[in-house]
Amino acid sequence: MYIGKAAQLSGTTVKGIRHYEEIGLLPKPKRKGKYRTYSLQSVEILTFIKCAQKLGFKLKELQVILSHHHGKKFPWELAQKAIAEKKAELLSQISALQQLYDGLVALENNPGECPCGAAF
């Protein structure tokens, strides 16, 4: 399929696909004359990239995973490891945000006392 169809099926843009190729997230496609052609496997990779980005992955993080994919089987073991690491990172952020929230509630309920121990 051509780049426009691959973009449509994966929910990305033609410009995005070209960028992913340029930075090595997507292998260079085969060509049919002057046109790039994409396989269903390419669409699956593009869909994974789009989904992972929406879930907080940066392109640099995806490069680590996808650098091990060049026409071979998708590196799900690396992806699973990266997902586990991202989940742990998010849990840490949630905990830190919860502490901030609790501090704000305490300050709101007792404006004369700083919950972090500082004196007014």
C-alpha distances in whole Angstrom, upper triangle without the diagonal:
4,7,8,6,7,10,11,10,12,15,15,15,13,16,16,13,15,18,17,16,19,22,20,19,15,15,14,10,10,10,10,13,13,10,8,5,5,7,8,11,10,10,13,15,14,15,18,19,19,21,23,24,25,27,29,27,27,25,27,28,24,24,27,25,21,23,24,20,19,17,19,20,20,23,25,28,28,26,29,32,30,30,34,35,33,35,38,38,37,40,42,41,42,46,46,45,48,51,50,50,53,55,54,55,59,59,59,61,64,63,66,65,62,60,59,63,63,66,67
4,6,6,6,9,10,11,12,14,13,12,10,13,14,11,12,16,16,14,17,20,19,18,15,15,13,10,10,9,9,12,11,7,6,5,6,9,11,13,11,11,15,15,14,16,19,19,19,21,23,23,25,27,29,27,26,23,26,27,24,24,27,25,22,23,24,21,19,18,21,22,22,25,26,30,29,27,30,32,31,31,34,35,33,35,39,38,37,41,42,41,42,45,46,45,47,50,49,49,53,54,53,55,58,58,58,61,63,62,65,64,61,59,58,62,62,65,65
4,5,5,6,9,10,10,12,10,9,6,10,10,8,9,12,12,12,14,17,16,15,12,13,12,9,11,11,12,13,12,8,6,6,7,10,12,13,10,10,14,14,11,14,17,16,16,19,21,20,22,24,25,24,23,20,23,24,21,21,24,23,20,21,23,20,19,18,21,22,21,23,25,28,27,25,28,30,28,28,32,32,31,33,36,35,34,38,39,38,39,42,43,42,44,47,46,46,49,51,50,52,55,55,55,57,60,59,62,61,58,56,55,59,59,62,62
4,5,5,6,9,10,10,9,8,6,10,11,10,11,14,15,15,17,19,19,18,15,17,15,13,15,14,14,16,14,11,10,10,10,12,13,15,13,11,15,15,13,14,18,17,16,19,21,20,21,24,26,24,24,22,25,26,23,23,26,25,22,24,26,23,22,21,24,24,23,26,27,30,29,27,30,32,30,29,33,34,31,33,37,36,35,38,40,38,39,43,43,41,44,47,46,46,49,50,49,51,54,54,54,56,59,58,61,60,57,56,55,58,59,62,61
4,5,5,6,9,10,10,10,9,13,13,11,14,16,16,16,19,21,20,19,16,17,16,14,15,15,15,17,16,12,11,10,9,10,11,13,11,9,13,14,12,13,16,17,15,18,21,21,21,24,26,25,25,22,26,26,23,24,27,25,22,24,25,22,21,20,23,23,21,25,25,29,28,26,28,31,29,28,32,33,31,33,36,35,34,37,40,38,39,42,43,42,44,47,46,46,49,51,50,51,54,55,54,57,59,59,62,61,58,56,55,59,59,62,62
4,5,5,6,8,8,9,8,12,11,9,11,14,13,13,16,18,17,15,12,14,14,11,13,14,15,17,16,13,10,9,7,8,8,10,8,6,9,11,8,10,13,13,13,15,17,18,19,21,23,21,21,19,22,23,19,20,23,21,18,20,22,18,18,17,19,19,18,21,22,25,24,22,25,27,25,25,29,30,28,29,33,32,31,35,37,35,36,40,40,39,41,44,44,43,47,48,48,49,52,53,52,55,57,57,60,58,55,54,53,56,57,60,60
4,6,5,6,5,5,6,9,8,7,10,12,12,13,16,17,17,15,13,15,15,13,16,16,17,20,18,14,12,12,10,12,11,13,10,8,11,11,8,9,13,12,11,14,16,16,16,19,21,20,20,17,21,22,18,19,23,21,18,21,23,20,20,19,22,22,19,22,22,26,25,22,25,27,25,24,28,29,26,28,32,31,30,33,35,33,34,38,38,37,39,42,41,41,44,46,45,46,49,50,49,52,54,54,57,56,53,51,50,54,54,57,57
4,6,5,7,7,9,12,12,11,14,16,15,17,19,21,21,18,16,18,18,16,18,19,19,22,20,16,15,14,12,13,12,14,12,9,12,14,10,10,14,14,12,14,17,17,17,20,22,21,22,20,24,24,21,22,25,24,21,24,25,22,23,22,24,23,21,24,24,28,27,24,26,29,27,26,29,30,28,29,33,32,31,34,36,34,35,38,39,37,39,42,42,41,44,46,45,46,50,50,49,52,54,54,57,56,53,52,51,55,55,58,58
4,6,8,10,11,14,13,12,15,17,16,17,20,21,20,17,15,18,18,16,18,19,20,22,21,18,15,14,11,11,9,12,10,7,9,11,9,8,12,13,11,13,16,17,17,19,21,21,22,20,24,23,20,22,24,22,20,23,24,20,21,20,21,21,19,21,21,25,25,22,24,27,25,24,27,29,26,28,31,31,30,32,35,33,34,37,38,37,39,42,42,41,44,46,45,46,49,50,49,52,54,54,57,56,53,51,51,55,55,58,58
4,5,9,10,13,11,10,13,15,13,15,18,18,17,14,13,16,17,15,18,19,21,23,22,18,16,14,11,12,10,11,9,6,7,9,6,5,9,9,8,10,12,13,13,16,18,17,18,16,20,20,16,18,21,19,16,20,21,18,19,18,20,19,16,19,19,22,21,18,21,23,21,20,24,25,23,24,28,27,26,29,31,30,30,34,35,34,36,39,38,38,41,43,42,43,46,47,47,49,52,51,55,53,50,48,48,51,52,55,55
4,7,10,12,10,10,14,15,14,16,19,19,19,16,15,18,19,18,21,22,23,25,24,20,18,17,14,15,14,15,12,9,11,11,8,7,10,10,7,9,13,12,12,15,17,17,17,16,20,20,17,19,22,20,19,22,23,21,22,21,23,22,19,21,21,24,23,20,22,25,22,21,25,26,23,24,28,27,25,28,31,29,29,33,34,32,34,37,36,36,39,41,40,41,44,45,44,47,49,49,52,51,48,46,46,49,50,53,53
4,7,8,6,7,10,11,10,13,15,16,16,13,13,16,16,16,19,20,21,23,21,18,16,16,14,15,14,15,12,10,12,11,7,8,11,9,7,10,12,11,12,15,16,16,15,14,18,18,16,17,20,19,17,20,22,20,20,20,22,22,19,21,21,24,23,20,23,25,22,21,25,25,23,25,28,27,25,29,31,29,30,33,33,32,34,37,36,36,40,41,40,42,45,45,45,47,50,49,52,51,48,46,45,49,49,52,52
4,5,5,6,9,10,10,12,14,15,16,15,14,16,16,16,18,19,20,22,19,16,14,15,14,16,16,17,14,12,14,14,10,11,14,12,10,14,16,14,15,18,19,18,17,15,19,20,18,19,22,21,19,21,24,21,22,22,24,24,22,24,24,27,26,23,26,28,25,24,28,28,26,28,31,29,28,32,33,31,32,36,36,34,37,40,38,38,42,43,42,44,47,47,46,49,51,51,54,53,50,48,47,51,51,54,54
4,5,5,6,9,10,11,12,15,15,14,13,15,14,13,16,16,17,18,16,13,11,12,12,15,16,17,13,12,15,14,11,13,16,14,13,17,18,17,18,21,22,20,19,17,20,22,19,19,23,22,19,21,23,21,21,21,24,24,22,24,25,29,27,24,28,29,27,27,30,30,28,30,33,32,31,35,36,34,35,39,39,37,40,43,42,42,45,46,45,47,50,50,50,53,55,54,57,56,53,51,50,54,54,57,56
4,5,5,6,9,10,11,13,14,14,13,15,14,14,17,17,19,20,17,15,13,15,15,18,19,19,15,15,17,16,12,15,17,14,13,17,18,16,18,21,21,19,17,15,18,20,18,18,22,22,19,20,23,21,21,22,25,26,23,25,26,29,27,25,28,29,26,26,30,29,27,30,32,30,30,34,35,33,34,38,37,36,39,41,40,40,44,45,44,46,49,48,48,51,53,52,55,54,51,49,48,52,51,54,54
4,5,5,6,9,10,11,12,11,11,14,14,14,17,18,20,22,19,17,14,15,14,17,17,17,13,13,15,13,9,12,13,10,10,14,14,12,14,17,17,16,14,12,15,17,14,15,18,18,16,18,20,19,19,20,22,23,20,22,23,25,23,21,24,25,22,23,26,26,23,26,29,27,26,30,31,29,31,34,34,33,36,38,37,37,41,42,41,43,46,46,46,49,51,50,53,51,48,47,45,49,49,52,52
4,5,5,6,9,10,11,9,8,10,10,10,14,15,17,19,16,14,11,12,11,13,14,14,10,10,12,11,8,11,13,10,10,14,15,14,16,19,19,17,16,13,15,17,14,14,18,17,14,16,18,16,16,17,19,20,18,20,21,24,22,20,23,25,22,23,26,26,24,27,30,28,28,31,33,31,33,36,36,35,38,40,40,40,43,44,44,46,49,49,49,51,53,53,55,54,51,49,48,51,52,55,55
4,5,5,6,9,10,10,9,10,9,10,13,14,16,17,15,13,10,12,12,15,17,16,12,13,16,13,11,14,16,13,14,18,18,16,19,22,21,19,17,14,16,18,16,15,19,19,16,16,19,17,16,18,21,22,20,22,23,26,24,22,26,27,24,25,29,28,26,29,32,30,30,34,35,33,35,38,38,37,40,42,41,42,45,46,46,48,51,50,50,53,55,54,57,56,52,51,49,53,53,56,56
4,5,5,6,9,9,9,11,11,13,16,17,20,21,18,16,14,16,15,18,19,18,14,15,17,14,11,15,15,12,13,16,16,14,17,20,19,16,14,11,13,15,13,12,16,17,14,15,18,17,17,19,21,22,20,21,23,25,22,21,24,25,22,23,27,26,24,27,29,27,27,31,32,30,32,35,35,34,37,39,38,39,42,43,43,45,47,47,48,51,52,51,54,52,49,48,46,49,49,52,53
4,5,5,6,5,6,9,9,11,15,17,20,21,19,17,14,15,13,15,16,15,11,12,13,10,9,12,12,9,11,14,14,12,16,18,17,14,12,9,11,13,10,9,13,13,11,12,15,13,14,15,18,19,16,17,19,21,19,17,21,22,19,20,24,23,21,24,27,25,25,29,30,29,31,34,33,33,36,38,37,38,41,42,42,44,47,47,47,50,52,51,54,52,48,47,45,49,49,52,52
4,6,5,6,5,6,6,8,12,14,17,18,16,15,11,13,12,14,16,14,11,13,14,11,10,14,14,12,14,17,17,16,19,21,20,18,16,12,13,15,13,11,14,15,11,11,14,13,12,14,16,18,16,18,20,22,20,19,23,24,21,23,26,25,24,27,30,28,29,32,33,32,34,37,37,37,39,42,41,42,45,46,46,48,50,51,51,54,55,55,57,55,52,50,49,52,52,55,56
4,6,8,8,9,8,11,15,16,19,20,17,16,14,16,15,18,20,18,14,16,18,15,14,17,17,14,16,19,19,17,21,22,21,18,16,12,13,16,14,11,15,16,13,13,16,15,14,17,19,21,19,20,22,24,22,21,25,25,22,24,27,26,25,28,30,29,29,33,33,32,34,37,37,37,40,42,41,42,45,46,45,48,50,50,51,54,55,54,57,55,51,50,48,51,51,54,55
4,6,8,10,10,14,17,19,22,23,21,20,17,18,17,19,20,18,15,17,18,14,13,17,16,13,15,18,16,15,19,20,19,15,13,9,9,12,11,8,11,13,11,10,14,14,14,16,19,20,18,18,20,22,19,18,22,22,19,21,24,23,22,25,27,25,26,30,30,29,31,34,33,34,37,38,38,39,42,43,43,45,47,47,48,51,52,51,54,52,48,47,45,48,48,51,52
4,5,6,8,12,15,17,21,22,21,19,16,17,15,17,18,15,13,15,16,12,12,16,15,12,15,18,16,16,19,20,19,16,14,10,10,12,10,7,10,11,8,7,10,10,10,13,15,16,15,15,18,19,16,16,20,20,18,20,23,22,21,25,27,25,26,30,30,30,32,35,34,35,38,39,39,40,43,44,44,47,49,49,50,52,54,53,56,54,50,48,46,49,50,53,54
4,7,9,12,15,18,21,23,22,20,16,16,14,15,16,13,10,12,12,9,9,12,11,8,11,14,12,13,16,17,16,13,12,8,9,10,7,6,9,9,6,7,10,9,10,12,14,15,12,13,15,17,14,13,17,18,15,17,20,20,19,22,24,23,24,27,28,27,29,32,32,32,35,37,37,38,41,42,42,44,46,47,47,50,52,51,54,52,48,46,45,48,48,52,53
4,6,8,12,14,18,20,19,16,13,13,10,11,13,10,7,10,11,7,8,11,11,9,12,15,14,15,18,19,19,16,15,12,13,14,10,9,12,11,8,9,11,9,8,10,12,14,12,13,15,18,16,15,19,20,18,19,23,23,22,25,27,26,27,30,31,30,32,35,35,35,38,40,40,41,44,45,45,47,49,50,50,53,55,54,57,55,52,50,48,51,52,55,56
4,6,9,12,16,18,17,15,12,12,10,11,13,11,8,12,13,10,11,14,14,13,16,18,18,18,21,23,23,19,18,15,16,17,13,12,14,13,9,9,11,8,6,8,11,13,12,14,17,19,18,17,21,22,20,22,25,25,25,28,30,29,30,33,34,34,36,38,39,39,41,44,43,44,47,49,49,51,53,53,54,57,58,58,60,58,55,53,51,55,55,58,59
4,7,9,13,15,13,12,9,10,9,11,14,13,10,13,15,13,13,16,17,16,18,21,21,21,24,25,25,22,21,17,18,20,16,14,17,17,13,13,14,12,9,10,14,16,16,18,21,23,21,21,25,26,24,26,29,29,28,31,33,32,33,36,37,37,39,42,42,42,44,46,46,47,50,51,51,53,56,56,56,59,61,60,63,61,57,56,54,57,57,61,61
4,6,10,12,11,9,6,6,6,8,12,11,8,11,14,12,13,16,17,16,18,21,22,22,24,26,27,24,23,19,21,22,19,17,20,19,15,15,16,13,11,10,14,16,16,19,21,24,23,22,26,27,26,27,30,31,30,32,35,34,35,38,39,39,40,43,44,43,46,48,48,49,52,53,53,54,57,58,58,60,62,62,64,63,59,58,56,59,60,63,64
4,7,10,10,9,6,5,7,9,13,13,11,14,16,15,16,19,20,20,22,24,25,25,28,30,30,27,27,23,24,26,22,21,23,22,18,18,19,16,13,12,15,18,18,21,24,27,26,25,29,30,29,30,34,34,33,36,38,38,38,41,43,42,44,47,47,47,49,52,52,52,55,57,56,58,61,61,61,64,66,66,68,66,63,61,60,63,64,67,67
4,6,6,5,5,6,9,11,15,16,14,16,19,18,18,21,23,22,24,27,27,27,30,32,32,30,29,25,27,28,25,23,26,25,21,21,22,19,16,15,19,22,22,25,27,30,29,29,32,34,32,33,37,37,36,39,41,40,41,44,45,45,46,49,50,49,52,54,54,54,57,59,58,60,63,63,63,66,68,67,70,68,65,63,62,65,66,69,69
4,6,5,6,7,10,12,16,17,16,17,21,21,20,23,25,25,26,29,30,30,32,34,35,33,32,28,30,31,28,27,30,28,25,25,26,23,20,18,22,24,25,28,30,33,32,31,35,37,35,36,40,40,39,41,44,43,44,47,48,47,49,52,52,52,54,57,56,57,60,61,61,62,65,66,66,68,70,70,73,71,68,66,65,68,68,72,72
4,6,8,10,13,16,20,21,19,21,24,24,23,26,28,27,28,31,32,32,34,37,37,35,34,30,32,33,30,29,32,31,27,27,28,25,22,21,25,27,28,31,33,36,35,34,38,39,38,39,42,43,41,44,47,46,46,49,51,50,51,54,54,54,57,59,58,59,62,63,63,64,67,67,67,70,72,71,74,73,69,68,66,70,70,73,73
4,7,10,13,16,20,21,18,20,23,23,22,25,27,26,26,30,31,30,32,35,35,33,31,28,30,32,29,27,30,30,26,26,28,25,22,21,25,28,28,30,33,36,34,33,37,38,36,37,41,41,40,42,45,44,44,48,49,47,49,52,52,52,54,57,56,56,60,61,60,62,65,65,65,68,70,69,71,70,67,65,64,67,67,70,70
4,6,10,13,16,18,15,16,20,20,18,21,24,23,23,26,28,27,29,32,32,30,29,26,28,29,26,25,28,27,24,24,26,23,20,19,23,25,25,28,30,33,32,31,34,36,34,35,38,39,37,40,42,41,41,45,46,45,46,50,50,49,52,54,53,54,57,58,57,59,62,62,62,65,67,66,69,68,64,63,62,65,65,68,68
4,7,10,14,14,12,13,17,16,15,18,20,19,20,23,24,24,26,29,29,27,26,22,25,26,23,22,25,24,20,21,22,19,17,16,20,22,21,24,26,29,28,27,30,32,30,31,35,35,33,36,39,38,38,41,43,42,43,46,46,46,48,51,50,51,54,55,55,56,59,60,59,62,64,64,66,65,62,60,59,62,62,66,66
4,7,10,12,10,11,14,14,14,16,19,19,19,22,24,24,26,28,29,27,26,23,25,26,23,22,25,23,19,21,21,18,16,14,18,19,19,22,24,28,27,26,29,31,29,30,34,34,33,35,38,37,37,41,42,41,43,46,46,46,48,51,50,51,54,55,55,56,59,60,60,62,64,64,67,65,62,60,59,62,63,66,66
4,7,8,6,7,11,11,11,13,15,15,16,19,20,21,23,25,26,24,24,21,23,23,20,19,22,20,17,18,19,15,14,12,15,16,16,19,21,24,24,22,25,28,26,26,30,31,30,32,35,34,34,37,39,38,39,43,43,43,45,48,47,48,51,52,52,53,56,57,57,59,62,61,64,62,59,57,56,60,60,64,64
4,5,5,7,9,10,11,13,14,16,17,19,20,21,23,25,26,24,24,22,24,24,20,20,22,20,16,18,18,14,13,11,13,14,14,17,19,22,22,21,24,26,25,25,29,30,29,31,34,34,34,37,39,38,39,42,43,43,45,48,48,48,50,52,52,53,56,57,57,59,62,62,64,63,60,57,56,60,61,64,65
4,5,5,6,9,10,10,12,14,15,16,18,20,21,22,24,23,23,21,24,23,19,20,22,19,16,19,18,15,14,12,13,13,13,16,17,21,21,19,22,24,24,23,27,28,27,29,32,32,32,34,37,36,37,40,41,41,42,45,46,45,48,50,50,51,54,55,55,57,59,60,62,61,58,55,54,58,59,62,63
4,5,5,6,9,10,11,12,14,15,16,18,20,21,23,20,21,19,21,20,16,17,18,16,13,15,15,11,11,9,10,10,9,13,14,17,17,16,19,21,21,21,24,25,25,26,29,30,30,32,34,34,35,38,39,39,41,44,44,44,47,49,49,50,53,54,54,56,58,58,61,59,56,54,52,56,57,60,61
4,5,5,6,9,10,11,12,14,15,17,19,20,21,19,19,17,19,19,15,15,17,15,12,14,14,11,11,9,12,12,11,14,15,19,18,16,19,22,20,21,24,25,24,26,29,29,29,32,34,33,34,37,38,38,40,43,43,43,46,48,47,49,52,52,52,55,57,57,60,58,55,52,51,55,56,59,60
4,5,5,6,9,10,10,12,14,15,17,18,20,18,19,17,20,19,16,17,19,16,14,17,17,14,14,13,15,14,12,15,16,20,19,17,20,22,21,20,24,25,24,25,29,28,28,31,33,32,33,36,37,36,38,41,41,41,44,46,46,47,50,51,51,53,55,55,58,56,53,51,50,54,55,58,58
4,5,5,6,9,10,10,12,14,15,16,18,17,18,16,19,18,14,16,17,14,12,15,15,12,13,12,13,12,9,12,12,16,16,14,16,19,18,17,21,22,21,22,26,26,25,28,30,30,31,34,35,34,36,39,39,39,42,44,44,45,48,49,49,51,53,54,56,55,52,49,48,52,53,56,57
4,5,5,6,9,10,10,12,14,15,17,14,15,13,15,14,11,12,14,11,9,12,12,10,11,11,12,11,8,11,11,15,14,12,15,17,16,16,19,20,19,21,24,24,24,27,29,28,29,32,33,33,35,38,38,38,41,43,43,44,47,48,48,50,52,52,55,53,50,48,46,50,51,54,55
4,5,5,6,9,10,11,13,14,16,14,14,12,15,15,11,13,15,13,11,14,15,13,14,14,15,15,12,14,15,18,17,14,17,19,17,17,21,21,20,22,25,24,24,27,29,28,29,32,33,32,34,37,37,37,40,42,41,43,46,46,46,49,51,51,54,52,49,47,46,49,50,53,54
4,5,5,6,8,10,11,12,14,13,15,13,17,16,12,15,17,14,13,16,17,15,16,16,17,16,13,15,14,18,17,14,16,19,17,16,19,21,19,20,23,23,22,25,27,26,27,30,31,31,33,35,35,35,38,40,40,41,44,45,45,47,49,49,52,50,47,45,44,48,49,52,53
4,6,5,6,8,10,10,12,11,12,12,14,13,10,12,14,11,10,14,15,13,15,15,16,14,10,12,11,14,13,10,12,15,13,12,16,17,15,17,20,20,19,22,24,24,25,28,29,28,30,33,33,33,36,38,38,39,42,43,43,45,48,48,50,49,45,43,42,46,47,50,51
4,6,5,6,9,10,11,9,9,8,11,10,7,10,12,10,9,13,14,13,15,16,17,16,12,13,13,16,14,11,14,16,13,13,17,17,15,17,20,19,19,22,24,23,24,27,28,27,30,32,32,33,35,37,37,38,41,42,42,44,47,46,49,47,44,42,41,44,45,48,49
4,6,5,6,9,10,9,10,10,14,13,10,13,16,14,13,16,18,17,19,19,20,19,16,16,16,19,17,14,16,18,15,14,18,19,16,18,21,20,19,22,24,23,24,27,28,27,29,32,31,31,34,36,36,37,40,41,40,43,45,45,48,46,43,41,40,44,45,48,48
4,5,5,6,9,9,11,12,15,13,11,14,16,14,14,18,19,17,20,20,21,19,15,16,14,17,16,12,14,16,14,12,16,16,14,15,18,18,17,20,22,21,21,25,26,25,26,29,29,29,32,34,34,35,38,39,39,41,43,43,46,44,41,39,39,42,43,46,47
4,5,5,6,5,8,9,12,10,8,12,13,11,12,15,17,16,19,20,20,18,14,14,13,15,13,10,12,13,10,9,13,13,10,12,16,15,14,17,19,18,19,22,23,23,25,27,28,28,31,32,32,34,36,37,37,40,42,42,45,43,40,37,36,40,41,44,45
4,5,5,5,6,7,11,10,9,12,14,13,13,16,18,18,20,22,22,21,17,17,16,18,16,13,15,16,13,12,15,15,12,14,17,15,14,18,19,18,19,22,23,22,24,27,26,27,30,31,31,33,35,36,36,39,41,40,43,41,38,36,35,39,39,43,43
4,6,7,9,11,14,13,12,16,17,16,17,20,22,21,24,25,25,23,20,20,18,20,18,15,16,18,15,13,16,16,13,14,17,16,14,17,19,17,18,21,22,20,23,26,25,25,28,30,29,31,34,34,34,36,39,39,42,40,37,35,34,38,39,42,42
4,6,9,12,14,12,12,15,16,15,16,20,21,21,24,25,25,23,19,18,17,18,16,13,14,15,12,10,12,13,9,10,13,12,11,14,16,14,15,18,19,18,20,23,23,23,26,28,28,29,32,33,33,35,37,37,40,38,35,33,32,36,37,40,41
4,6,10,12,10,11,14,15,15,16,19,21,21,24,26,25,24,20,19,18,19,16,13,15,15,11,10,13,12,8,10,13,11,9,13,14,13,14,17,17,17,19,22,21,22,25,26,26,28,31,31,32,34,36,36,38,37,33,31,30,34,35,38,39
4,7,8,6,7,10,11,11,13,15,17,17,20,22,22,21,17,16,15,16,14,11,13,13,9,9,12,11,8,11,13,11,11,15,16,15,17,20,20,20,22,24,24,25,28,29,29,31,34,34,35,37,39,39,41,39,36,34,32,36,37,40,41
4,5,5,6,9,10,11,12,14,17,17,20,22,23,22,19,17,17,18,15,13,16,15,11,12,15,13,11,14,16,13,14,18,18,16,19,22,21,21,24,26,25,27,30,30,30,33,35,35,36,39,40,40,42,40,37,35,33,37,37,40,41
4,5,5,6,9,10,10,12,15,15,17,20,20,20,17,16,17,18,15,13,16,16,13,14,17,15,13,17,19,17,17,21,21,20,22,25,25,25,28,30,29,30,33,34,34,36,39,39,40,42,44,43,46,44,40,39,37,40,40,44,45
4,5,5,7,9,10,10,14,15,17,20,21,21,17,16,17,18,14,13,16,15,12,14,17,14,13,17,18,16,18,21,21,20,23,25,25,25,28,30,29,31,34,34,35,37,39,39,40,43,44,44,46,44,40,38,36,39,40,43,44
4,5,5,7,9,10,12,14,17,20,19,19,16,13,14,14,11,10,13,11,8,10,13,11,10,14,15,13,15,18,18,18,21,23,23,23,26,28,28,29,32,33,33,36,38,38,39,42,43,43,45,42,39,37,35,38,39,42,44
4,5,5,6,8,10,11,14,16,16,16,12,11,12,13,10,9,12,12,9,11,14,13,12,15,17,16,17,20,21,20,23,25,25,26,28,30,30,32,34,35,36,38,40,41,41,44,46,45,48,45,42,40,38,41,42,46,47
4,5,5,6,9,10,12,15,16,16,13,12,14,14,11,11,14,14,11,14,17,15,15,18,20,18,20,23,24,23,26,28,28,29,31,33,33,35,37,38,39,41,43,43,44,47,48,48,50,48,44,42,40,43,44,48,49
4,6,6,8,10,13,16,15,15,13,10,12,12,8,9,12,11,9,12,15,13,13,17,18,17,19,22,22,22,25,27,27,28,31,32,33,34,37,38,38,40,42,43,44,47,48,48,50,47,44,41,39,42,43,47,48
4,6,6,8,11,14,13,12,9,7,9,9,6,6,10,9,8,10,13,13,13,16,17,17,19,22,22,23,25,27,28,29,31,33,33,35,37,38,39,41,43,44,45,47,48,48,51,48,45,42,40,44,45,48,50
4,5,5,8,11,11,11,8,7,10,11,9,9,12,13,11,13,16,16,16,19,21,20,22,25,26,26,28,30,31,31,34,36,36,37,40,41,42,43,46,46,47,49,51,51,53,51,48,45,43,47,48,51,52
4,5,7,11,11,12,10,9,12,13,10,11,15,15,13,16,19,18,18,21,23,22,24,27,27,28,30,32,32,33,36,38,38,39,42,43,43,46,47,48,49,52,53,53,55,52,49,47,45,48,49,52,53
4,6,9,8,9,8,7,10,11,9,11,14,14,13,16,18,18,19,22,23,23,25,27,28,29,31,33,34,35,37,39,39,41,43,44,45,47,49,50,51,53,55,55,57,54,51,48,46,49,50,54,55
4,6,6,7,6,6,10,12,10,11,14,15,15,17,20,20,20,23,25,25,26,29,30,30,32,35,35,36,38,40,41,42,44,46,46,48,50,51,52,54,56,56,58,56,52,50,48,51,52,56,57
4,5,8,9,10,13,15,14,15,18,19,19,21,23,24,24,27,28,28,30,32,34,34,36,38,39,39,42,44,44,45,48,49,50,51,54,54,55,57,59,59,61,59,56,53,51,55,56,59,60
4,7,8,11,14,16,16,16,19,21,20,22,25,26,26,28,30,30,32,34,36,36,37,40,41,41,43,46,46,47,49,51,52,53,55,56,57,59,61,61,63,61,58,56,54,57,58,62,63
4,6,8,11,13,14,14,17,19,19,21,23,24,25,27,29,29,31,33,34,35,36,39,40,41,42,45,45,46,48,50,51,52,55,56,56,58,60,61,63,60,57,55,53,56,57,61,62
4,6,8,11,12,12,14,16,17,18,20,22,23,24,26,27,28,30,32,33,34,36,38,39,40,42,43,44,46,48,49,50,52,54,54,56,58,59,61,58,55,53,51,54,56,59,61
4,6,9,9,9,11,14,14,15,17,19,19,21,23,24,25,27,29,29,31,33,34,35,37,39,40,40,43,45,45,46,49,50,51,53,55,55,57,55,52,49,48,51,52,56,57
4,6,6,6,9,10,11,12,15,16,17,18,20,21,23,25,26,27,29,31,32,33,35,37,38,39,41,42,43,45,47,48,49,51,53,53,55,53,49,47,45,48,50,53,55
4,5,5,6,8,10,10,12,14,15,16,18,20,21,22,24,25,26,28,30,31,32,34,36,36,38,40,41,42,44,46,47,48,50,51,53,51,48,45,43,47,48,52,53
4,5,5,6,9,10,11,12,14,15,17,18,20,21,23,25,26,27,29,30,32,34,35,36,38,40,41,42,44,45,46,48,50,50,52,50,47,44,42,45,47,51,52
4,5,5,6,9,10,11,12,14,15,16,18,20,21,23,24,26,27,28,30,32,33,34,36,38,39,40,42,44,45,46,48,49,51,48,45,42,40,43,45,48,50
4,5,5,6,9,10,10,12,14,15,16,18,20,21,22,24,26,27,28,30,31,32,34,36,37,38,40,42,43,44,46,47,49,46,43,40,39,42,44,47,49
4,5,5,6,9,10,10,12,14,15,17,19,20,21,23,25,26,27,29,30,31,33,35,36,37,39,41,41,43,45,46,48,45,42,39,38,41,43,46,48
4,5,5,6,9,10,11,12,14,15,17,19,20,21,23,24,26,28,29,30,32,34,35,36,38,39,41,42,44,44,46,44,40,37,36,39,41,44,46
4,5,5,6,9,10,10,12,14,15,16,18,20,21,22,24,26,27,28,30,32,33,34,36,37,39,40,42,42,44,42,39,36,34,37,39,43,44
4,5,5,6,9,10,10,12,14,15,16,18,20,21,22,24,26,26,28,30,31,32,34,36,37,38,40,41,43,41,37,35,33,37,38,42,43
4,5,5,6,9,10,11,13,14,15,17,19,20,21,23,25,25,27,29,30,31,33,35,36,37,39,40,42,39,36,33,32,35,37,41,42
4,5,5,6,9,10,11,12,14,16,17,18,20,21,23,24,26,27,29,30,32,33,35,36,38,38,40,37,34,31,30,33,35,38,40
4,5,5,6,9,10,11,12,14,15,16,18,20,21,22,24,26,27,28,30,31,33,34,36,36,39,36,33,30,29,32,33,37,39
4,5,5,6,9,10,10,12,14,15,16,18,20,21,22,24,25,26,28,30,31,32,34,35,37,35,32,29,28,31,33,36,38
4,5,5,6,9,10,11,13,14,15,17,19,20,21,23,25,26,27,29,30,32,33,34,36,33,30,27,26,29,31,34,36
4,6,5,6,9,10,11,12,14,16,17,18,20,21,23,24,26,27,29,30,32,32,34,31,28,25,24,27,29,32,34
4,5,5,6,9,10,10,12,14,15,16,18,20,21,22,24,25,26,28,30,30,33,30,27,24,23,27,28,32,33
4,5,5,6,9,10,10,12,14,15,16,18,20,21,22,24,25,27,28,29,31,29,26,23,22,25,27,31,32
4,5,5,6,9,10,11,13,14,15,17,19,20,21,23,24,26,27,28,30,27,24,21,19,23,24,28,30
4,5,5,6,8,10,11,12,14,15,17,18,20,21,22,24,26,26,28,26,22,20,18,22,23,27,28
4,5,5,6,9,10,10,12,14,15,16,18,20,21,22,24,25,27,25,22,19,18,22,24,27,28
4,5,5,6,9,10,10,12,14,15,16,18,20,21,22,23,25,23,20,17,16,19,22,25,26
4,5,5,6,9,10,11,13,14,15,17,18,20,21,22,23,21,17,15,14,17,19,22,24
4,5,5,6,9,10,11,12,14,15,16,18,20,20,22,20,17,15,14,18,19,23,23
4,5,5,6,8,10,10,12,14,15,16,18,19,21,19,17,14,14,18,19,22,23
4,5,5,6,9,10,10,12,14,15,16,17,19,16,14,10,10,14,16,19,20
4,5,5,6,9,10,10,12,14,15,15,17,15,12,10,10,13,15,18,19
4,5,5,6,9,10,10,12,14,15,17,16,13,11,12,16,17,19,20
4,5,5,6,9,10,11,12,14,16,14,12,9,11,14,16,18,19
4,5,5,6,8,10,10,11,13,11,8,6,7,11,12,15,15
4,5,5,6,9,10,10,13,11,9,8,10,13,14,16,15
4,5,5,6,9,10,13,12,11,9,12,15,16,17,17
4,5,5,6,8,10,8,8,6,10,12,13,15,15
4,5,5,5,8,7,6,6,9,11,12,12,12
4,6,6,9,9,10,10,13,15,15,15,14
4,6,9,9,10,10,14,15,16,16,16
4,6,6,8,9,12,13,14,13,12
4,6,7,9,12,13,12,11,10
4,7,10,12,11,11,9,7
4,6,9,8,8,7,7
4,5,6,6,7,7
4,6,8,10,11
4,6,9,11
4,6,10
4,7
4
